[in-house]
Amino acid sequence: MLAQIFSQVMVPILVIVGAGYLLRRITDFDLRPLSRVSLYLLSPALIFSSLVEAEISQGQTWRIIAFSVLLVGIMAALTQAVGIALSFSRETNTALMLSTMFTNTGNYGLPLALFAFGQRGFEGAILFFVVQATLVQTLGIYMASSGRGGSRAGLATLFKMPQLYAVGAALLLRWIGPDLVTQPGTVAADLYRGISLMGDATIPLLLVILGAELARAQVDMGDATSISTALAIRLLAAIPISYGLAYALGLDDLTTKLAVVLGSMPTAVNVSLLALEFDIRPKLVSSIVIVSTTLSFVTLTILLGFLGTN
């Protein structure tokens, strides 16, 4: 059972991640242009086309938003409490909170949802991704900056992100009527097909970028206690917490599975960029990103074995 899940879900992901890893190790290409293409062009196209056609009720949408916000808050409180109990410094505690609060629902979570739960699961994962991205660009930047104008910087960055406008445009189109672009034979439909085609290129590129980012990351085991603490919270404690929240909010069966899996993903790669920008234990955060991502191929395979896939 677990071998089948690993083969059907994880192996396709590992193939593309491995290709990105090897390519950068061999050629040392500049990752920034690819990241910008993904961030400013392909990801917004994917979000827009997926949300336009997603079969998710308004009530379920609000529950997903509530789940994502509450999970981030609970993980922050838990990490803070553990950090105080272990007498971590304020800087280390902030680094650990960033590492446990924000998950990789983009590069890794979206393709995982697609391979594990099919198109419907993928459409639901888009919502989780959008909420997480918004929280990282606001709350994440605020925390990393340690109060030095963090909230303003976070909001300014958020409003520069095209993903936000892609969500707004998709919601507007759903209100007007998706048939405007989904019915063939019109100019609007032809334009939409082009946008949808761009969105189709996002998943493999995100995985290539993830592999390329891992190729240059380094693990510093000089602070094994902090790393182990973050891993235990992010990969293990998050599972029962996510399930409890999903149950309390009344999420349906598929969305509950999505919530538990996406809530137990490894640390978001973007967090290491925040730690570097604001000098919040960047080596520690980078180590947590790399180790949690590596271990997650095992933990998530086991978790999917318990939950079941579609």
Secondary structure in CASP SS format (residue, H / E / C, confidence):
PFRMAT SS
TARGET T0000
AUTHOR 0000-0000-0000
METHOD secondary structure of the structure
MODEL  1
M C 1.00
L H 1.00
A H 1.00
Q H 1.00
I H 1.00
F H 1.00
S H 1.00
Q H 1.00
V H 1.00
M H 1.00
V H 1.00
P H 1.00
I H 1.00
L H 1.00
V H 1.00
I H 1.00
V H 1.00
G H 1.00
A H 1.00
G H 1.00
Y H 1.00
L H 1.00
L H 1.00
R H 1.00
R H 1.00
I H 1.00
T H 1.00
D C 1.00
F C 1.00
D C 1.00
L C 1.00
R H 1.00
P H 1.00
L H 1.00
S H 1.00
R H 1.00
V H 1.00
S H 1.00
L H 1.00
Y H 1.00
L H 1.00
L H 1.00
S H 1.00
P H 1.00
A H 1.00
L H 1.00
I H 1.00
F H 1.00
S H 1.00
S H 1.00
L H 1.00
V H 1.00
E H 1.00
A C 1.00
E C 1.00
I C 1.00
S C 1.00
Q H 1.00
G H 1.00
Q H 1.00
T H 1.00
W H 1.00
R H 1.00
I H 1.00
I H 1.00
A H 1.00
F H 1.00
S H 1.00
V H 1.00
L H 1.00
L H 1.00
V H 1.00
G H 1.00
I H 1.00
M H 1.00
A H 1.00
A H 1.00
L H 1.00
T H 1.00
Q H 1.00
A H 1.00
V H 1.00
G H 1.00
I H 1.00
A H 1.00
L C 1.00
S C 1.00
F C 1.00
S C 1.00
R H 1.00
E H 1.00
T H 1.00
N H 1.00
T H 1.00
A H 1.00
L H 1.00
M H 1.00
L H 1.00
S H 1.00
T H 1.00
M H 1.00
F C 1.00
T E 1.00
N C 1.00
T C 1.00
G C 1.00
N C 1.00
Y C 1.00
G H 1.00
L H 1.00
P H 1.00
L H 1.00
A H 1.00
L H 1.00
F H 1.00
A H 1.00
F H 1.00
G H 1.00
Q H 1.00
R H 1.00
G H 1.00
F H 1.00
E H 1.00
G H 1.00
A H 1.00
I H 1.00
L H 1.00
F H 1.00
F H 1.00
V H 1.00
V H 1.00
Q H 1.00
A H 1.00
T H 1.00
L H 1.00
V H 1.00
Q H 1.00
T H 1.00
L H 1.00
G H 1.00
I H 1.00
Y H 1.00
M H 1.00
A H 1.00
S C 1.00
S C 1.00
G C 1.00
R C 1.00
G C 1.00
G H 1.00
S H 1.00
R H 1.00
A H 1.00
G H 1.00
L H 1.00
A H 1.00
T H 1.00
L H 1.00
F C 1.00
K C 1.00
M C 1.00
P H 1.00
Q H 1.00
L H 1.00
Y H 1.00
A H 1.00
V H 1.00
G H 1.00
A H 1.00
A H 1.00
L H 1.00
L H 1.00
L H 1.00
R H 1.00
W H 1.00
I H 1.00
G C 1.00
P C 1.00
D H 1.00
L H 1.00
V H 1.00
T H 1.00
Q C 1.00
P C 1.00
G C 1.00
T C 1.00
V H 1.00
A H 1.00
A H 1.00
D H 1.00
L H 1.00
Y H 1.00
R H 1.00
G H 1.00
I H 1.00
S H 1.00
L H 1.00
M H 1.00
G H 1.00
D H 1.00
A C 1.00
T H 1.00
I H 1.00
P H 1.00
L H 1.00
L H 1.00
L H 1.00
V H 1.00
I H 1.00
L H 1.00
G H 1.00
A H 1.00
E H 1.00
L H 1.00
A H 1.00
R C 1.00
A C 1.00
Q C 1.00
V C 1.00
D C 1.00
M H 1.00
G H 1.00
D H 1.00
A H 1.00
T H 1.00
S H 1.00
I H 1.00
S H 1.00
T H 1.00
A H 1.00
L H 1.00
A H 1.00
I H 1.00
R H 1.00
L H 1.00
L H 1.00
A H 1.00
A H 1.00
I H 1.00
P H 1.00
I H 1.00
S H 1.00
Y H 1.00
G H 1.00
L H 1.00
A H 1.00
Y H 1.00
A H 1.00
L H 1.00
G C 1.00
L C 1.00
D C 1.00
D H 1.00
L H 1.00
T H 1.00
T H 1.00
K H 1.00
L H 1.00
A H 1.00
V H 1.00
V H 1.00
L H 1.00
G H 1.00
S C 1.00
M C 1.00
P C 1.00
T E 1.00
A C 1.00
V H 1.00
N H 1.00
V H 1.00
S H 1.00
L H 1.00
L H 1.00
A H 1.00
L H 1.00
E H 1.00
F H 1.00
D C 1.00
I C 1.00
R C 1.00
P H 1.00
K H 1.00
L H 1.00
V H 1.00
S H 1.00
S H 1.00
I H 1.00
V H 1.00
I H 1.00
V H 1.00
S H 1.00
T H 1.00
T H 1.00
L H 1.00
S H 1.00
F H 1.00
V H 1.00
T H 1.00
L H 1.00
T H 1.00
I H 1.00
L H 1.00
L H 1.00
G H 1.00
F H 1.00
L H 1.00
G C 1.00
T C 1.00
N C 1.00
END
